[in-house]
Amino acid sequence: MAISLAGFGILLVIAFLGFPLGFSMIIVGFAGFAIIRGTVPALETVSQQILDLALNANFVTLPLFVLMGVFVFRAALAEDIYEAAQSWLGDKRGGLAMTTVAACAGFASISGSSVATAATMAKVSIPPMRRYNYNEGFAAGSVAAGGTMGILIPPSAALIIYGILTEQSIGDLFIAGLIPGLVTVLLYIAVIWLVAKIWPHLAPRAERGSWAVRWRTLSKIWAVLVLFLAIIGGISFGIFTPTEGGGIGAIGALLFAIARRRMNLRIFFFALAEAAETTAMIFTIAFGALILNNFVNVAGLPNAIVAFIQSLDIAPLTVILVILLIYILLGTIIEGLAMIFLTVPIFVPVVDAMGFDLIWFGIVMVMVVEISLITPPIGLNVFVIKSMLPDVPLSAIFKGIVPFFAADIVRLLLVVFLPGLALWLPRVLS
């Protein structure tokens, strides 16, 4: 156990020095395994693990959904989604912030990326909120928090990665994320309404959209709804696999971009290069996580943690709460996807040994990772928004996030103590 803890310490030091995380994990995992079992077995094991993962058919799902997200971004759908949400919600207290959250959820359902959702929706939603004199910190906070839904609402790259690392059904994970995703939207809208009611000057009302405008804007996003329902419905009812769903989604998004005259040969190749770059980065981290996982298992860290927890004689649910607290603390210094790769080898065996459902834990873990995206001092989504709004103080953005952070904690506790929120739908559709 001591050698694995030392390995993690070295890993954090290397990563903080700016060395790429994937290569950091490969180096530490290989060196640790070589110390325990020898250099030759380490070389053989590492090469075989990389080959096995590269040939894993399930991993094809990830680049396909990444490509789909890139095509969706190139189709410039965000404006239409926001316009539709604004026509229905804009005249409410805090209506434009509610519109932002709803639009983020809609864009997340076809992008699968929190950073892409936050960056894209910031361009669309901040100008109208400024026009209606919204508090800039609260406006920026609504975009940063709304963007976090990109890794929970399916199709989600984080859920795909978790499913591959833990050998859980990606389809079940996608379905399990639907109700918690809806709960997130409702809680965010609730806190916006509450803030606007107590401090109306922070989030004034906008004009009311006519019924003609409402139906016209909805007609512009029908393809988004069709694409989302086709993918999730097809996976849910076993019509096609998640991998096939990713292919259908990518082709559908490409056709939609072409139909909107947002695609030409030059943009197409740029989109392919962007998707390839993102996929290569994730694959490198995945290779490193697998190698590190092997070292951790050989070093006996998961078994030692399980034995330690059993010796404490505390309730399993208390252990889960401690793990979630660790995630929240790690989120202050480590980026979201990096946390998944680093912690799955340690915590999943512990959770599995206590008899918890790993589909449920996957949703809970991704929800905690969402919280890390808006937690100081790292808060990746916050820095994305800050880079796009250099005139807004970072402290103001974090202050604007506070209501959404409170909603996230409530949502997390709901799913922890009511696991049916995540597990009911997969069980019904299985």
KOLMI-146240 format. One record per atom (N, C-alpha, C, O): x, y, z. Coordinates in steps of 0.02 Angstrom, whole numbers, plus 50000, padded with zeros to 5 digits. Example, Ala and Ser with C-alpha at 12.3 -4.5 7.8 and 13.67 -1.06 7.14 Angstrom:
BEGIN
506604971650390 506154977550390 506604983550390 507124983450423 506424988850354 506844994750357 506455000250394 506705005750402 
//
This chain:
BEGIN
500424993950000 500005000050000 500435006350000 500265011249967 500995006150036 501425012050042 501705014049974 501745020049959 501885009149933 502175010749868 501655013949822 501825018349782 501025011749827 500505014749785 500355021949807 500255026249764 500355023149872 500255030049896 500835034549874 500725040349855 501445031849877 502015035649853 501955037149779 502125042549756 501705032149742 501595033149670 501105038649656 501215042749611 500555038949694 500065044349684 500365051149702 500225056149668 500775051249753 501105057549771 501555060049715 501545065949698 501945055449687 502385057249631 501975059449570 502155064149535 501425055949559 500985057649502 500725064849508 500735068549459 500495066649568 500235073449577 500775078649567 500655083949538 501385077149591 501935081849583 502095082849509 502165088449485 502145077249472 502295077649400 501755081449363 501895085649320 501115079949380 500565083349346 500555090749360 500435094849315 500695092649422 500695099749440 501275103449408 501245109549400 501795099849389 502355102949354 502205104349281 502605107349245 501615102049259 501395103549192 501475097949142 501335098849083 501705092049164 501785086349119 501085083649103 500675083149149 500945081749041 500275079249023 500055073549068 500455069049083 499415073649090 499175068849138 499225061649113 499425057149150 499045060549049 499075053749023 499765050649027 499845045049049 500265054449006 500955051949008 501205051449080 501605047049096 500965055849124 501145055349195 500915048749224 501285045349260 500295046849208 500025040549235 500375034549205 500495029549239 500555034949140 500925029449108 501595028449142 501785022749157 501955033849154 502625033449185 502575030549256 502945025949273 502125033349296 502065031049366 501815023849369 502065019849408 501315022249327 501045015449327 501565010349305 501625005049336 501935011949252 502455007349229 503005006549280 503215000949296 503255012149307 503805011849356 503595008049418 503975003949444 502985009349442 502755005849502 502694998349491 502894994349534 502404996349433 502344989249418 503034986049410 503144980349432 503494989749379 504164986949369 504514985949435 504884981049443 504424990349483 504734989649549 504464983349584 504834979849618 503824982049576 503514976349611 503644969749575 503804964849607 503564969649509 503594963349472 504194962749425 504334957249401 504544968149412 505114967749366 504984971549302 504414972649283 505534973549268 505474977749208 505174973949149 504734976649115 505394967849138 505134964049080 504394962749087 504014964049039 504154960049144 503424959249152 503044965849144 502484965949117 503344971349167 503014977849161 502944979849088 502414982149067 503474978949048 503444980548977 502924976248941 502544978748900 502914969848957 502434965348924 501714967148943 501274967348901 501604968649007 500934970149031 500684976749002 500114977248979 501114981849004 500914988448978 500744988148904 500234990848883 501174984948865 501044984548792 500404980748777 500024982648733 500284975348815 499674971348804 499054975348824 498544974948790 499094979148879 498514983048901 498334988548851 497754989648836 498854991848825 498724997148775 498404994148713 497934996948685 498664988348691 498384985048631 497664982848644 497234983948601 497534979848702 496854977548717 496354983348718 495804982748692 496564988848749 496104994548753 495994997748685 495444999748668 496534998148645 496465001048578 496004996948534 495684999648489 495984990348546 495554985948506 494874984748537 494464980948511 494744988148594 494094987348628 493544990648587 493554996648575 493074986548565 492534989148522 492114994448557 491854998948525 492054993948623 491654998848660 491945005848656 491585010848661 492605006148647 492935012648647 492775016648583 492885022648580 492515013148532 492315016648471 491755021648485 491665026548450 491365020148538 490805024448556 491035031548568 490715036348547 491605032348602 491835038948623 491985043548564 491705048948561 492425041648517 492575046248462 491955047848419 491915053248390 491485043148414 490885044448375 490465049948407 490215054348372 490385049648473 489995054848506 490385061448509 490085066848508 491045061048513 491445067148509 491345070548441 491255076648437 491355066448388 491255069048320 490555072048314 490465077348283 490065068748342 489385071348341 489355078248374 489045082948347 489675078948432 489685085348466 490015090848425 489785096548424 490555089148390 490905094048347 490445096248290 490405102248275 490105091448259 489645093248204 489065097548230 488855102248196 488815095948289 488275099948318 488515107148330 488145111848316 489125107748355 489395114448367 489465118248301 489295124148297 489705114848249 489785118148184 489115119948153 489085124648113 488575116548172 487915117948144 487605124248174 487085126448152 487935127148226 487705133348258 486985132648283 486565136948270 486855127248319 486195126048347 486045129948410 485465130848428 486565132248444 486475135248510 486005141248507 485585142148552 486065145348455 485645151248450 484905149448446 484485152548479 484745144348406 484045142248399 483775139348464 483205140648483 484185135348499 483965132348562 483835137948613 483335137748649 484285142748616 484195148248664 483575152448646 483195154248691 483475153848583 482905157848562 482245154448581 481775157648603 482225147848571 481615144148588 481485144348663 480925145448685 482015143248702 481935143348775 481735150348799 481325151048845 482025155648769 481875162448790 481145164248776 480835167748817 480865161948721 480175163648704 479685160748755 479135163448764 479875155348789 479435152248838 479575154548909 479125154748950 480205156248925 480395157748994 480615164949006 480665166949064 480745168748954 481055175248962 480685180149005 480995184449037 480015179749007 479625184749044 479545183049118 479225186849155 479825177449140 479775175549211 480295179349252 480755182349224 480225179049318 480745181749362 481395177849349 481395171649354 481925181249332 482545177749315 482485173649252 482845168849242 482015175749208 481865171649149 482445170349102 482505164849075 482885175249093 483445174149047 483955169349077 484285165649040 484035169449143 484475164449175 484165157549169 484515152649157 483495157049179 483145150649169 483225148349097 483335142449083 483165153149050 483265151548979 483955148548968 484035143748930 484455151548999 485145149148992 485215142049015 485525137848982 484925140549074 484955133749101 484605128749055 484875123449040 484005130549032 483635126148987 484005125048921 484035119448895 484295130448894 484675129948832 485305125748841 485495121948797 485635126548899 486225122448914 486035114948915 486405110748889 485465113448945 485235106448948 485095103848877 485285098248861 484775108048835 484645105948767 485275104848727 485335099948690 485755109448734 486375108748697 486785102948724 487115099348686 486765101848791 487135096348821 486895089648795 487285084848790 486245089248779 485955082848757 486225080648690 486135074848670 486565085048654 486845083048589 487585084848582 487875083848529 487885087348636 488595089048631 489035084448674 489575082548652 488795082648735 489175078148778 489775081148812 490185077548841 489845087748809 490435090948837 490235097048879 489855101248855 490485097448940 490325103148983 490675109448959 490365114848957 491305108948942 491675114848920 491375117648856 491285123748850 491205113248808 490905115548746 490235118848759 490065123948728 489845115948805 489185118748821 489255125648852 488915130348832 489705126248901 489805132648935 490065138048887 489825143648887 490565136248847 490865141148801 490375143348748 490335149248732 489995138648721 489525140248668 488945144448694 488765149548664 488665142448751 488085146048778 488275152948805 487855157348808 488905153848826 489115160448849 489065165548792 488845171148804 489255163548732 489225168048675 488505170048659 488365175648636 488045165448672 487345166548653 486945170048708 486535174448694 487065168148771 486625170348825 486845176548862 486425180248888 487495177948865 487735183748903 487495190348873 487285194748910 487535191348806 487315197748778 486595199648796 486475205348816 486085195048790 485405196948810 485355198548884 484995203148903 485715194848927 485675196248998 485985203049014 485745206549058 486505204848979 486795211548988 486315216948964 486265222248994 485955215448911 485485220348884 484925221848933 484665227448935 484745216948973 484215217849022 484495219249092 484135218649142 485135221249095 485455223449157 485475218049212 485365219549271 485605211949192 485715206649241 486365207949278 486835210649250 486385205849341 487005205949377 487505201449341 487355195649326 488105204049325 488565200349282 488825193949314 488935188949281 488935194149380 489165188149414 488635182649412 488785176849401 488005184549424 487455179649424 487355176949353 487235171049344 487395181349303 487315179249234 487865174249215 487725168949186 488495175949231 489055171549216 488995164949255 489145159649228 488765165349318 488685159349358 488175154649329 488255148649332 487635157349301 487115153149272 487375149349211 487185143649199 487815152549173 488115149149114 488605143749136 488605138149111 489035145549184 489535140749209 489205134649239 489405128949225 488685135649280 488335130149312 487935126149260 487945120049261 487585129749216 487195126249165 487635121949120 487425116549098 488235124349106 488695120549064 488905113849093 489075109249056 488895113249160 489115106949191 488675101149171 488895095349175 488065102449149 487615096949131 487855093149070 487595087749055 488355095849035 488605092548976 488905085648989 488935081548944 489125084349051 489425077749065 488945073149102 489135067549120 488315075349113 487825070949146 487275068949097 487115063049090 486995073949063 486445072449017 486735068648957 487205071048925 486465062748941 486745058748886 486615062148818 486125065848810 487065060748770 487665056548774 488235060248809 488385065948793 488545056948856 489055060048899 489725056448892 489765050348900 490245060348876 490915057348870 491135054448937 491465049348939 490955057948992 491165055549059 490845048749074 491175044349101 490205047849057 489875041449069 490155035949024 490205030249045 490345037748963 490655032748919 491315030448949 491455024448951 491725035148973 492365033349003 492265029049064 492605023949073 491805031049108 491665027049168 491435020049149 491655015149179 490995019549100 490745013049078 491295008449053 491305002449066 491765011449015 492325007448989 492795005249045 493004999449047 492965009849090 493425008249144 493145003049192 493524999049220 492495003149203 492184998649252 491804992849220 491524988549255 491804992649152 491464987349115 490714987149131 490414981849135 490424993049139 489704993749148 489374995549082 489714998149037 488724994249076 488364995649014 488325003149002 488055006849043 488585005448946 488555012548929 487835014548916 487625020148934 487445010148886 486735011548875 486355012648940 485965017348946 486485008348990 486155009149055 486375015649089 485975018949122 487015017349082 487265023549111 486925029649079 486735034349114 486845029449013 486505034948978 485795035749005 485575041249020 485435030149009 484735030449031 484695032649104 484245036549123 485165030349145 485165032149216 485285039549226 485085042349277 485615042849179 485755050049186 485175054549168 485205060549181 484635051849139 484085056049116 483715059449173 483645065549172 483475055649222 483085058649276 483515063249319 483295068849334 484135061349340 484555066149376 484685072449335 484735077949363 484745071849268 484835077749226 484235082249229 484295088349232 483635079349227 483015083249232 482965086549301 482745092249306 483145082849353 483135085749421 483605091649425 483455096649458 484185091249392 484665096749391 484345103049361 484405108449389 484025102249304 483705107949270 483175111149316 483155117249323 482755106949346 482225109549389 482505113149451 482245118449470 483025110349482 483315113549541 483655120149522 483595125049559 484005120249466 484325126449444 483795131949431 483885137649451 483255130049398 482725134949384 482415137249450 482235143049457 482335132649498 482045134449563 482485139449600 482225144249628 483145138449600 483575143149636 483605149849600 483675155049632 483565149749534 483545156149497 482915160049516 482945166049529 482345156549518 481715159849538 481765162649608 481545168249622 482075158849653 482135161049723 482585167249728 482415172049762 483155167049694 483605172849695 483275178949665 483325184449692 482915178049609 482585183649576 482015186449618 481855192349614 481705182149658 481155184449701 481425188549760 481135193649779 481985186349788 482275189749846 482655196049824 482595201349856 483035195549769 483425201249744 483235202449671 483625200749626 482655205349657 482415206049588 482885210149543 482875209249482 483295214549573 483745218549532 484305214449501 484625216649453 484415208349527 484955204149499 484745200949433 485175199549391 484095199849424 483855196149365 483165198749343 482665195549356 483145204549309 482505207449288 482145203049236 482445198649204 481495204349228 481105200849177 481285203449107 481485209249099 481195199149058 481245201248987 480545201648959 480055200548995 480485203148893 479815203648864 479505196648854 479855191648850 478855196548851 478485190348842 478465188448768 478305192748726 478615182348752 478575180048683 477865178148665 477525174848704 477645180048606 476965178248583 476935170848567 477445167548557 476335168248565 476255161148549 476515159548478 476775154148466 476425164248433 476675163248365 477435162448365 477715158148331 477765166748405 478495166348410 478705159848443 479195156648422 478345157848496 478515151648532 478495145648485 478955141548485 477965145048447 477905139148403 478405139548345 478665134448322 478545145748322 479035146548267 479735144448290 480095141048253 479925146448351 480595144648376 480645137248390 481165134148378 480095134248414 480115126948425 480215123248359 480545118048357 479915125848305 479975122448241 480685122448215 480875118348173 481105127248241 481795127748218 482255122648252 482815121548229 482015119748308 482455114948344 482175107848342 482385103548382 481715106548297 481415099848295 481955094548282 481915088948307 482445096348241 482965091448225 483365089448286 483585083748292 483475094248332 483825092748394 483445087548434 483725082648459 482795088648441 482375083948478 482375077048445 482415071948478 482315077048379 482305070648343 482965066948352 482965060948365 483515070648346 484175067448353 484265064548423 484485058848430 484095068348475 484165066048544 483715060048557 483935054948584 483075060648539 482595055248552 482775048948513 482675043348537 483025049848452 483205044048411 483785040248444 483775034048447 484295043848467 484875040548497 484695037248563 484815031248573 484395041148610 484235038448676 483685033248671 483715028048705 483175034448629 482645029548621 482895023048591 482705017648613 483325023648540 483585017648508 484015013548555 483975007348555 484425016948596 484835013348645 484405010348700 484515004648721 483905014148724 483475011948779 483085005748761 483015001248802 482825005448700 482404999848681 482774994448643 482474989948615 483444994848643 483844989548615 483834989248539 484004984048510 483624994748506 483604994748433 484314994748405 484454991648354 484754998348439 485464998248419 485894999148481 485645001248534 486534997748475 487004998248530 487225005548539 487115009648494 487545007248596 487805014048603 488305015948548 488315021648526 488705011148526 489175012548472 488805014348408 488975019148373 488295010348391 487895011848332 487525018548341 487445022248293 487315019848403 486985026248417 487455032148404 487245037248378 488095031248423 488585036548410 488675037748336 488725043548314 488685032348296 488755033048223 488145036448193 488215040848150 487555034448216 486935037548191 486915044948210 486725049248171 487125046448273 487135053448295 487615057648255 487445063348236 488215055048241 488705058848203 488465060148132 488535065748107 488165055148100 487905056048032 487315060948033 487265065247989 486875060148084 486295064748089 486515071948099 486235076448067 487015073048142 487255079848155 487585082648092 487515088648077 487955078448055 488265080647993 487745082747942 487805088047910 487225078647933 486695080247885 486335086647905 486145090747863 486245087547970 485905093547994 486325099747980 486065104947960 486985099147991 487435104747977 487435106447903 487445112347884 487405101247861 487385102447789 486725105847770 486725110547729 486175103547799 485515106347784 485485113747804 485135117647773 485835115547857 485835122447880 486365126647845 486465132547861 486705123647796 487225126947756 487795129447801 488075134847789 487955125447851 488505127047896 489105122447886 489575122347925 489075118447833 489595113547821 489845113847750 489445113847703 490495114147742 490805113347677 491405108747686 491535106247741 491775107447632 492315102647636 492865104847684 493135100747721 493015111347685 493535113947729 493325113147802 493715110847843 492715115147818 492465114547887 492425107147908 492555105447965 492235102947860 492185095747874 492855092947897 492885089247946 493395094647862 494055092047880 494295095047946 494625091747986 494135101447958 494295104548022 493935100948079 494225099748132 493305099148067 492915095648118 493205088848133 493255086748191 493415085248080 493735078748089 494375079348129 494515075248173 494775084448113 495405085448149 495285087248222 495645084848266 494775091348235 494615093148304 494385087048344 494595086148401 493965082948314 493725076948348 494305072048360 494335068848412 494755071448311 495335066948318 495795069348374 496055065248412 495895075848378 496335078648431 496045077248500 496395075148545 495395078448508 495065077248572 495085069848590 495235068048647 494955065548541 494955058348553 495645055948572 495715051748618 496155058448538 496845056348553 497035058248625 497375054448660 496825064148646 496975066348714 496645061648765 496955059548813 496005060048753 495635055748799 495925048648799 495985045548851 496105046148740 496405039448735 497055039048774 497195034148808 497465044248768 498115044348803 497995043948879 498335040248914 497515047848903 497345047648975 497075040848994 497215038249047 496665037848949 496385031248963 496925025948967 496905021649011 497415026148921 497975021448925 498335022248992 498495017349025 498465028449011 498805029649075 498395027149134 498675024349181 497735028349132 497305026049187 497315018449193 497325015749249 497315015049136 497315007749138 497965005049167 497965000449207 498525008049147 499175005949172 499245007449247 499495003449285 499015013449266 499025015349337 498575010749378 498745008749433 497995009049349 497525004549383 497854997849396 497774994949451 498224995249348 498564988849356 499084989149412 499134984449452 499464994549414 499954995549467 499614995849536 499844992749584 499074999649540 498705000349604 498444993649628 498484992149687 498184989649582 497924983049601 498484978449625 498404974849674 499044978449589 499604974149608 499884976349676 500094972149716 499874982849688 500124985449752 499644984149809 499824984849868 499034982149793 498554980249845 498184986049878 497914985249932 498174991849845 497844997649877 497094996749886 496844998049940 496714994449834 495994993649845 495824988749901 495384990049941 496194983149904 496064978249957 496224981150025 495874979950074 496754985050028 496944988150092 496424993150115 496264993550174 496154996950067 495635001850085 495004998250109 494695000350158 494804992850073 494214989050094 494314986250164 493854986650205 494894983350178 495034980650244 495024986050297 494764984950352 495284991950281 495284997450329 494574999750344 494395000850402 494165000250292 493475002450302 493084997250344 492694999050388 493204990850329 492864985650368 493074985850441 492664984350485 493694987650454 493934987950523 493624993650562 493584993450623 493394998850525 493085004550559 492375003050582 492125006350628 492064998150552 491384996050571 490895001950566 490535003350614 490895005350508 490425010850497 489945008850441 490095004450401 489385012150439 488865010550390 489125011750319 489495016550308 488945007450271 489175008350202 488995015150173 489385018050136 488395017650190 488195024050164 488645029750190 488765034650155 488885028950251 489355033850278 490005033850238 490305039050226 490215027950217 490815027350176 490715031050110 491155034550086 490115030250080 489965033650018 490005041250027 490275044749985 489735043650083 489745050850096 490465053350104 490625058850083 490885049250136 491595051150143 491935051450075 492325055950061 491785046550033 492075046449965 491865052649926 492265055749891 491225054449933 490975060349897 491305066749923 491455071349885 491425066949988 491785072750016 492495073249988 492735078649973 492815067449981 493485067249952 493465069949880 493905073749860 492945067849843 492875070349774 492805077949773 493125081249732 492385080549817 492285087849819 492935091449834 493095096549804 493325088749882 493975091749899 494465091249841 494835095949826 494485085349808 494925084549750 494735089249694 495165091649656 494085090649689 493845095149636 494105102149641 494065106049593 494365103949700 494645110749707 495335111349676 495585116849666 495645105649659 496325105949632 496415101749568 496915102549533 495935097249552 496015092849495 495415093549448 494845093949471 495535093749383 495015094449333 494585088049331 494815082649348 493955088849309 493445083649314 493625076949284 493625071949320 493775076649218 493915070249187 494545067049217 494585060949222 495015071149237 495615068549269 495435064949333 495735059749350 494955067649370 494735064349432 494445057449419 494575052749456 494055056949365 493755050349349 494305045249337 494295039749365 494795047049295 495325042349279 495745040549341 495955034849349 495875045449384 496295044349441 495955040349497 496275036349531 495305041449506 494975038649565 494585032249553 494465028449600 494375030949492 493995024849478 494375018649501 494065014249532 495035017949487 495385011949510 495385011049585 495455005449610 495315016549623 495335016149696 494645015049725 494545010549766 494155019149704 493515019249739 493015014049713 492605011549752 493035012449649 492535007649622 492595000849655 492074997949672 493204997949664 493234991549699 492954991849770 492654987049795 493054997549804 492794998449871 492034998649871 491704995249911 491755002549825 491015003149819 490714996449799 490194994449826 491044992949753 490794986349732 490804981349789 490344977349797 491344981549829 491414976849885 490864977949937 490684973249973 490604984149943 490074985649991 489384984049964 488884984749999 489354981849900 488714979549872 488304984949839 487724983749823 488584990849826 488204996149793 488194994949718 488644991949689 487664997349686 487584996749614 488075001449580 488095007449595 488474998849533 488995002949501 488705007749449 489015012849433 488105006249423 487775011049379 487585017249420 487705022949399 487285016049478 487105021549524 487725025549544 487705031749544 488265022149562 488865025749583 489155029849526 489425035149537 489105027249464 489345031049407 488995037749400 489305042849386 488325037649409 487945043949404 488135048549461 488235054549451 488195045749523 488375049849581 489075052849571 489185058749586 489535048849546 490215051249536 490235056849484 490585061849494 489875056049429 489875061249378 489545067649405 489755073149387 489045066949448 488735072849478 489235076649522 489245082749523 489655072949559 490165076249600 490685079449555 490935084949571 490855076249500 491325079149453 491045085649424 491405090449413 490385085649411 490055091849389 490175097549439 490335103149420 490095095949503 490205100949555 490915103649552 491035109649562 491395099249537 492095101449534 492215106549479 492685110449482 491785106449428 491875111049372 491715118249390 491895122949353 491375119249447 491225126149469 491485127449540 491275132149572 491945123049563 492205123849631 492875127449629 493325125549592 492955132849670 493605136249672 494135131849705 493945127449744 494785132649690 495045137849646 495115135749573 495255140049530 495025129149556 495135126949487 494515128449444 494575132149396 493935125649461 493315126949427 493385128149352 493335133949330 493495122949313 493655123649242 493135127849205 493315132249166 492485126549217 491975130349182 492005137849199 491875142149157 492185139249261 492245146249282 492785149749243 492705155549222 493355146449234 493905149449197 493755150049123 494005154549089 493345145349097 493125145949027 492715152349019 492815156148972 492235153349065 491815159349062 492245165649073 492145170649038 492705165349120 493145171049133 493545172949072 493635178949058 493785168049035 494185169448975 493765172948922 494025176648880 493105171748923 492665174848874 492375181448899 492135185448859 492415182548965 492155188748995 492715191849038 492645192049099 493255194149008 493825196549047 493665202549091 494025203849140 493125206149076 492945212049116 492555210349179 492445214649221 492345203949186 491975201849245 492455198849296 492805194049279 492495201449357 492965198749407 492825191349422 492255189249424 493365187549432 493295180549447 492895179549511 492495174849516 493005183949560 492635183449624 491885184349613 491485181149648 491685188549565 490975189549551 490665183349520 490095181549536 491045179949477 490785173749447 490685168449500 490165165149502 491185167449544 491125162449597 490545164249644 490205159749669 490445170649657 489885172749699 489225171049665 488745168949697 489195172049599 488585170449562 488435163049559 487875161049546 488945159049571 488865151749568 488575148849633 488305143349633 488625152549688 488435149949754 487735146749754 487665141249780 487205150049727 486545146849728 486535140149691 486195135449712 486905139749636 486915133649596 487315128149632 487145122249627 487835130149667 488215125349707 487765122249761 487795116249773 487355126449793 486885123949844 486385119049812 486225113849842 486145120649752 485685116149717 486025109549700 485715104249704 486665109949682 487045103749666 487105099249727 487045093149721 487215102049785 487275098049846 486605094649862 486585088849880 486055098449855 485385095549866 485255089849817 485015084549837 485415090949754 485305085849702 485725079549717 485485073949710 486355080649737 486795075049752 486515070849809 486495064649805 486285074049862 486005070449919 485365066849900 485235061349925 484965069849856 484355066449833 484515059849799 484195054749813 485005059949754 485175053849717 485525048749762 485455042749753 485915051149811 486255046649858 485745042949901 485775036849909 485265046749929 484785043749975 484175040849940 483795037049969 484065042749876 483525039949836 483815037149771 483715040049718 484175031549776 484515028849716 484045027249659 484265026649602 483405026349674 482915025049621 482885030549569 482675029349512 483085036649588 483085042149539 483545040549480 483425042649424 484075036749494 484535034749440 484385027849413 484505026549354 484135023349455 484085016249436 483395014249411 483325009049379 482885018249425 482205016149406 482125015349331 481865010249308 482345020349292 482245020149220 482635014449187 482345011049145 483275013349203 483615007549173 483275000849189 483264996349147 483015000249250 482674994049268 482024993049230 481854987449210 481664998449220 481024998149182 481154996249110 480774992449080 481694999049081 481824998049010 482264991948995 482384990248937 482504988649049 482944982849038 482544976849014 482834971549002 
//
